[in-house]
Amino acid sequence: MAKETKDQPEDLFFFRRWLANPMKVGSVIPSSPALARLVVKQVRRADDECVVELGPGTGPVTKALLAAGIPTDRLFVVEIDADMCAYLRREFPNVNVIHGDATKLPALLPPQWVGKVGTVISGIPMVPLPLEVQKGLTQAAIDVMVPGGEILQYTYSLASPIKEKPLGLTGKRKGIAMMNFPPAWVWSYVPSFGGGEAEDDAEPTHA
């Protein structure tokens, strides 16, 4: 386990990882419980399916997923930062923590779960990423999901953080966590088989 994961408050550890990788860590502080709850409210998973979380950071959404009853053997979290992985394995010893690049998701998941993912949750900061990287991440998610599955992305951007039309996706804002700092939106994305455009919820959920 990396030395810096031990005996540090979560906020301090998260801030240090942000200093080390400001382009990979989207905020200087972890996501709030309010945002985590808002994300979890949107998760869809049948009994024989699992949930994948990309870029979990220190695990506030992971914690909320477990609190909502997602079994530990049906939850896979993928983190590219080795120190973050060490932290997550310490905090969530029974969760499947995978150290790796999320664009390689089909190869990272155990084969029996490829095509059995109901929801992919992404905390990866998408806005600054070039189109080809966004394509790699979203296509990897689609490749492991069940038909009708969805990608949930949380973001501090009011506009869609993912380039929908070039990637063949339809996005929809699912709500805003005003108690998060800064306030954060949750978006849902599905493949645009019919070429549909994104629509906002008429009354976004607040948390």
Phi, psi and chi 1 to 4 in degrees:
 res  aa     phi    psi   chi1   chi2   chi3   chi4
   1 MET       -  136.2 -179.3 -177.3  -59.4      -
   2 ALA   -62.6  138.9      -      -      -      -
   3 LYS   -58.3  -37.5 -177.6  178.2  179.6 -179.3
   4 GLU   -73.7   -5.7   70.2  170.9  -60.1      -
   5 THR   -82.4  -11.2   65.3      -      -      -
   6 LYS   -93.4  139.4  -62.2  179.5 -179.2  178.8
   7 ASP    56.1   37.4  -57.6  -38.7      -      -
   8 GLN  -123.1  138.7  -76.0 -167.3   69.2      -
   9 PRO   -59.6  148.1  -21.2   31.8      -      -
  10 GLU   -56.9  -45.1  178.6 -177.4    0.6      -
  11 ASP   -62.7  -39.8  -72.1   -5.1      -      -
  12 LEU   -66.9  -44.1  175.5   58.7      -      -
  13 PHE   -60.6  -45.7  171.3   68.8      -      -
  14 PHE   -61.0  -43.7 -166.1   93.7      -      -
  15 PHE   -61.9  -39.6  179.6   67.0      -      -
  16 ARG   -66.4  -36.6  -69.4 -175.0   63.7  174.9
  17 ARG   -69.7  -33.2  -61.5  -42.7  -54.9  152.5
  18 TRP   -64.7  -42.7  176.1   81.7      -      -
  19 LEU   -60.1  -37.5  -73.3  175.3      -      -
  20 ALA   -74.0  -34.3      -      -      -      -
  21 ASN  -140.3   68.4  -64.1  -73.5      -      -
  22 PRO   -62.6  -24.4   21.0  -32.2      -      -
  23 MET   -83.1  -17.1  -67.4  -60.6  -67.7      -
  24 LYS  -101.4  -22.8  -66.6 -179.9 -180.0  178.1
  25 VAL  -107.5  118.1 -179.6      -      -      -
  26 GLY   -79.8   -8.1      -      -      -      -
  27 SER  -149.6  163.1  173.8      -      -      -
  28 VAL   -85.5  -11.3  -61.9      -      -      -
  29 ILE  -132.5  155.7   58.6  174.1      -      -
  30 PRO   -65.0  160.3  -17.3   30.2      -      -
  31 SER   -62.3  147.8  -59.5      -      -      -
  32 SER   -79.4  161.0   68.9      -      -      -
  33 PRO   -57.8  -33.3  -27.0   36.1      -      -
  34 ALA   -63.9  -43.9      -      -      -      -
  35 LEU   -66.7  -41.5  174.8   56.5      -      -
  36 ALA   -59.6  -43.2      -      -      -      -
  37 ARG   -64.4  -39.8  -71.1 -167.6  -61.8  -91.2
  38 LEU   -63.5  -41.4  179.9   59.0      -      -
  39 VAL   -61.3  -49.2  172.3      -      -      -
  40 VAL   -63.0  -32.6  170.8      -      -      -
  41 LYS   -60.6  -24.9  -77.7  175.8   63.2  176.3
  42 GLN   -92.6   -6.8  -46.5  -56.1  -34.7      -
  43 VAL   -70.6  135.8  169.7      -      -      -
  44 ARG  -119.9  131.1  -61.7 -174.8  -64.8  179.5
  45 ARG  -156.9  122.9 -178.1 -169.2   70.5   87.4
  46 ALA   -78.1  168.1      -      -      -      -
  47 ASP   -60.0  -30.7  -70.8  -18.2      -      -
  48 ASP   -97.9   15.1   61.9  -18.3      -      -
  49 GLU  -114.9  168.3  -63.0  170.3    1.0      -
  50 CYS  -125.5  174.1   67.6      -      -      -
  51 VAL  -120.9  138.8  173.6      -      -      -
  52 VAL  -118.4  133.8  171.4      -      -      -
  53 GLU  -117.5  125.8 -176.7 -174.8   -1.1      -
  54 LEU  -105.1  133.8  -51.2  178.3      -      -
  55 GLY    64.5   55.2      -      -      -      -
  56 PRO   -74.7  -11.9   29.1  -36.5      -      -
  57 GLY    62.5 -128.2      -      -      -      -
  58 THR   -90.1    2.3   52.2      -      -      -
  59 GLY    95.7   24.4      -      -      -      -
  60 PRO   -63.5  -37.4   20.0  -31.8      -      -
  61 VAL   -73.3  -37.9  174.1      -      -      -
  62 THR   -55.5  -46.8  -50.1      -      -      -
  63 LYS   -61.0  -42.1 -176.0 -177.5  -61.4 -177.4
  64 ALA   -68.0  -35.8      -      -      -      -
  65 LEU   -63.2  -42.9  -71.3  165.0      -      -
  66 LEU   -65.5  -41.3  -65.2  173.4      -      -
  67 ALA   -63.5  -29.1      -      -      -      -
  68 ALA   -81.4   -3.9      -      -      -      -
  69 GLY   102.6    9.0      -      -      -      -
  70 ILE   -67.8  121.7  -57.2  -65.4      -      -
  71 PRO   -63.1  145.2  -18.9   31.7      -      -
  72 THR   -60.7  -32.3   55.7      -      -      -
  73 ASP   -79.4   -4.0   65.0  -20.8      -      -
  74 ARG  -111.6   15.1  -57.5  -62.8  174.8   95.5
  75 LEU  -125.3  122.6  177.7   57.6      -      -
  76 PHE  -121.0  126.5  -64.3   84.1      -      -
  77 VAL  -116.8  133.6  -61.3      -      -      -
  78 VAL  -117.7  121.6  179.0      -      -      -
  79 GLU  -133.6  131.5  173.3   58.9   55.6      -
  80 ILE   -84.0  -21.4 -161.7  169.1      -      -
  81 ASP   -86.5  121.8 -175.1  -79.4      -      -
  82 ALA   -63.5  -39.8      -      -      -      -
  83 ASP   -67.6  -38.0  -71.8  -32.5      -      -
  84 MET   -61.5  -41.6  -74.0  -76.0 -162.4      -
  85 CYS   -60.3  -43.8  -82.0      -      -      -
  86 ALA   -61.1  -41.6      -      -      -      -
  87 TYR   -62.3  -47.4 -178.1   95.0      -      -
  88 LEU   -63.0  -39.8  -69.4  163.4      -      -
  89 ARG   -66.3  -31.2  -73.4  168.9  178.7  149.7
  90 ARG   -72.7  -42.6  176.4  169.0   67.3   98.7
  91 GLU   -77.6  -31.1  -66.3  -62.8  -50.4      -
  92 PHE  -130.3   70.6  -52.6  101.8      -      -
  93 PRO   -64.1  -20.1   22.9  -33.9      -      -
  94 ASN   -99.4   -3.0  -62.7  -42.4      -      -
  95 VAL   -88.2  148.4  171.3      -      -      -
  96 ASN   -78.3   95.6  -56.7  -74.6      -      -
  97 VAL   -96.2  122.6  177.0      -      -      -
  98 ILE  -116.2  125.7  -60.0  172.0      -      -
  99 HIS   -91.0  115.4  179.0 -146.4      -      -
 100 GLY   174.8  176.9      -      -      -      -
 101 ASP   -86.7  121.7 -178.5  -15.3      -      -
 102 ALA   -63.7  -20.5      -      -      -      -
 103 THR   -69.1  -13.0   62.7      -      -      -
 104 LYS  -103.8   24.7  -53.6  -64.5 -168.2  -63.8
 105 LEU   -52.7  -44.5 -174.0   57.7      -      -
 106 PRO   -58.8  -30.5  -26.5   36.6      -      -
 107 ALA   -85.1  -21.9      -      -      -      -
 108 LEU   -81.1  -35.3  -65.2  175.7      -      -
 109 LEU   -72.8  147.3  -83.1 -176.0      -      -
 110 PRO   -56.7  138.5  -25.4   34.7      -      -
 111 PRO   -53.4  -34.0  -24.9   33.4      -      -
 112 GLN   -68.7  -13.7   66.0  -91.0   28.3      -
 113 TRP  -102.6   -6.8  -68.9  110.4      -      -
 114 VAL   -69.8  123.8  173.8      -      -      -
 115 GLY    87.3    6.1      -      -      -      -
 116 LYS  -124.5   23.3  -61.8  -69.2  -71.8 -177.8
 117 VAL   -97.4  120.3  179.8      -      -      -
 118 GLY   -77.6  -41.3      -      -      -      -
 119 THR  -139.4  135.8  -58.1      -      -      -
 120 VAL  -109.4  121.6  173.8      -      -      -
 121 ILE  -101.3  131.9  -58.5  165.3      -      -
 122 SER  -121.9  123.4  172.2      -      -      -
 123 GLY  -106.2   10.7      -      -      -      -
 124 ILE   -70.6  129.9  -63.6  171.0      -      -
 125 PRO   -67.7  104.6   21.6  -29.8      -      -
 126 MET   -84.8  -31.1  -71.3  -74.3 -163.1      -
 127 VAL   -53.5  -45.7  172.9      -      -      -
 128 PRO   -79.9   -4.1   30.1  -35.4      -      -
 129 LEU   -81.1  139.8  -62.7 -179.7      -      -
 130 PRO   -66.6  161.9   20.8  -30.1      -      -
 131 LEU   -55.9  -41.5  179.6   63.3      -      -
 132 GLU   -65.8  -31.2   60.3  -91.5   22.7      -
 133 VAL   -74.2  -43.4  178.6      -      -      -
 134 GLN   -56.8  -41.6  -71.5 -164.1    4.5      -
 135 LYS   -62.8  -43.5 -179.7  177.9 -179.0  179.2
 136 GLY   -61.4  -41.0      -      -      -      -
 137 LEU   -70.5  -47.0  -71.3  166.6      -      -
 138 THR   -70.7  -37.7   54.8      -      -      -
 139 GLN   -66.7  -38.3 -171.4   59.4   54.7      -
 140 ALA   -61.3  -39.5      -      -      -      -
 141 ALA   -65.3  -46.2      -      -      -      -
 142 ILE   -60.9  -36.7  -68.8  168.7      -      -
 143 ASP   -67.1  -18.8  -73.0  -14.4      -      -
 144 VAL  -106.0   -6.2  -58.4      -      -      -
 145 MET   -86.9  156.8  -67.1 -168.0  -52.6      -
 146 VAL   -72.8  157.8  -61.4      -      -      -
 147 PRO   -56.7  130.1  -24.6   34.7      -      -
 148 GLY    89.9   -1.9      -      -      -      -
 149 GLY   -70.7  170.3      -      -      -      -
 150 GLU  -142.6  158.1   65.5  178.2  -18.1      -
 151 ILE  -101.7  128.8  -58.6  167.8      -      -
 152 LEU  -106.3  127.0  -66.2  177.7      -      -
 153 GLN  -124.5  127.4  174.4   74.1   46.2      -
 154 TYR  -106.0  145.4   50.5   96.0      -      -
 155 THR  -154.6  156.8  178.6      -      -      -
 156 TYR   -93.8   -0.4  -54.9  117.4      -      -
 157 SER   -90.9  134.3  171.8      -      -      -
 158 LEU   -68.1  -38.7  177.6   60.5      -      -
 159 ALA   -78.8  163.5      -      -      -      -
 160 SER   -57.2  127.3  172.6      -      -      -
 161 PRO   -76.8  -12.1   30.2  -36.0      -      -
 162 ILE  -113.9  137.4  -66.6  176.1      -      -
 163 LYS   -77.0   95.5  -62.6  174.3  176.0   65.0
 164 GLU   -65.6  -59.5  -61.2  169.4   45.7      -
 165 LYS   -60.7  -46.6  -72.3 -174.3  177.9  179.8
 166 PRO   -62.5  -23.3  -22.9   34.2      -      -
 167 LEU  -100.4    2.2  -60.8 -179.7      -      -
 168 GLY    68.3   37.4      -      -      -      -
 169 LEU  -120.0  151.5  -61.6  172.1      -      -
 170 THR  -112.8  124.2  -63.7      -      -      -
 171 GLY  -110.4  153.8      -      -      -      -
 172 LYS  -147.2  129.6 -170.1  172.0 -173.9  178.3
 173 ARG   -72.7  129.7  -74.2 -174.1  -67.1 -173.9
 174 LYS  -103.6  -13.6  -55.8  -63.1  -72.2 -172.5
 175 GLY   157.4  171.4      -      -      -      -
 176 ILE  -130.4  137.8 -175.3  171.0      -      -
 177 ALA   -99.1   95.6      -      -      -      -
 178 MET   -69.1  -25.7  -67.3  -61.9  -62.6      -
 179 MET   -81.8   -4.3  -62.3  -57.6  -67.7      -
 180 ASN   -78.9  154.8 -165.6   73.9      -      -
 181 PHE  -122.8  114.8 -179.3   79.0      -      -
 182 PRO   -73.9  168.6   29.6  -35.5      -      -
 183 PRO   -52.3  142.3  -27.9   36.7      -      -
 184 ALA  -131.0  140.8      -      -      -      -
 185 TRP   -95.9  151.3  -72.4   93.1      -      -
 186 VAL  -113.2  127.1  176.6      -      -      -
 187 TRP  -114.9  148.5  -75.6   71.7      -      -
 188 SER  -114.8  138.2  168.2      -      -      -
 189 TYR  -129.5  137.0  -64.0   91.8      -      -
 190 VAL  -136.0  156.4  -64.3      -      -      -
 191 PRO   -60.2  138.2  -24.5   34.8      -      -
 192 SER   -92.2   70.8  -58.3      -      -      -
 193 PHE   -60.0  -32.4  -63.0  114.2      -      -
 194 GLY   -97.9    5.5      -      -      -      -
 195 GLY    74.1   21.0      -      -      -      -
 196 GLY   -69.1  157.3      -      -      -      -
 197 GLU  -100.7  158.6  -62.6 -177.1    3.5      -
 198 ALA   -67.4  144.9      -      -      -      -
 199 GLU  -129.0  144.3  -63.1  179.2   -2.8      -
 200 ASP   -81.1  150.0  -67.3  -15.8      -      -
 201 ASP   -63.0  143.7  -77.7  -21.3      -      -
 202 ALA   -63.1  -40.1      -      -      -      -
 203 GLU  -131.8   92.9  -63.3 -176.4    4.2      -
 204 PRO   -59.7  143.2  -21.8   32.2      -      -
 205 THR   -73.9  135.8  -57.6      -      -      -
 206 HIS  -109.1  149.2  -68.6   67.9      -      -
 207 ALA  -144.4      -      -      -      -      -
